[in-house]
Amino acid sequence: MALQDLKDLLRRHRFRFGSEVELQDGIAAVLTKAGLSFKREAVVVGGVIDFLVGSVGVEVKVDGSTAKLIRQVYAYAEDEKVGSILIVTVRARHGGAVCEARGKRVDVLYLTESCL
């Protein structure tokens, strides 16, 4: 699945959550319902990314600094398995974090009306 297709799929859903884990559970449910193959807590270069959907890495952020997020994205982008990265966040400050990392596209899905 392409980065934009995944972003569009997730954008069409309202997620109700009170924690990052609950948001991740909601994303997993959407991916499962769509019949997509994915790996949760995928081990990649630089750490563990929340989801790997094909070659799209998905990092979910409910809190945390932009600097830490940027370090994570650049580390994950070193992995050959990761072709692009989608950041799913509720923090406006993460919106402009980075648009490319190590030559790989990075996009942000900002959830404004989905949380509790």
N, C-alpha and C positions, 0 to 999 in steps of 0.2 A: 504494500500500500504506500502511496506517495504521501509526503509530508502534508501537502495541502488537503488531500482527501481525508486524512486522519484528523486534521484540525477541523474540517467541516463536519465530520461525523460527531466529534466531541462537542462542537459548538451547538449542535441541534438538541442537546440534552440539558436538562436542569439537574444539577447535582445538589443533593441535600446532605450536608456533612457538618460535623463539629470538630473534626481533626483531619490531619493529612492522611492518616490511614483510612478513614472513612471515605475521603475523596478518592484515594487509590482504589478502594473496593468498588466505588461507583464506576470508575473508569474501566476496571476489569469487567464489570457486569455489562457495560456498553460494548466492549470489544467482544466478549463472549456472545452476546445477543446478535452481533453483526456477523458472527461466524469467523472472526479473525483469529489467526494463530499468533500468540504472543508469549513472551517470557516476562514474568514479573520478578523484580529484584535480580536483574541480569548482571552478571559479573562482566565488566568490561575494563579495558585499560583505564586506570585512574580511579577505580572504585566500583560501586554498584549503582546502576541507573534504575529508576523505578520500573520502567517497562522497555522492552525491545519488541517492536511490532515490525517484523521484517527487518529492514535496515534503519528504521526510524526509532531513535531513542527518545523516550518521553521522561522528562524530569518534572515531578510534581512538587510545587512549593506553596505552602500555606503561610510560612513565615521564613525568616532568615534574611541575611544581608545580601545585597546585590553583589558585593565583592566575592562572597563565598560562592554564590551561584555561578558567577563568571568563571571562577577557578574550576568548579565542577564541570561546567560545559566544555571548557578547553581541555580538561583532562579526558573526558569521555570522547571527545572528537579525535583523540589519538588512535582510538580503536578502529581497525579495519571493518569490523562488523557494523559500526555506526556510520551511516551514510548522511544522516541529517538528524537534527534534534528539535523536538517540540517541548517548550517549557509551558506547563499548565500551572497557572498561578492565580491567586486572588489579590496579590499585591501590585498596585499600580507601578510602584518603583521598579518592579522586575520587567515591566513592559518594554523598555528600551535597553535592556541589559546588553545584548549583543545580537547582531544579525548574521554573523559568520564566524566560524571558529575553525582554524586550520584548514580553510578552503571548503568547509562544509556548511550548508545552510542551517541557520538557527531561526526558529520562529516562535512566537509567544501567543498562547491562547489565554487571554485575561478573562476570568470568570467574574462578572460583576453582579449578576443577579441570581446566582445559583446557590449561594451558601446560606446557612442558618445564622 
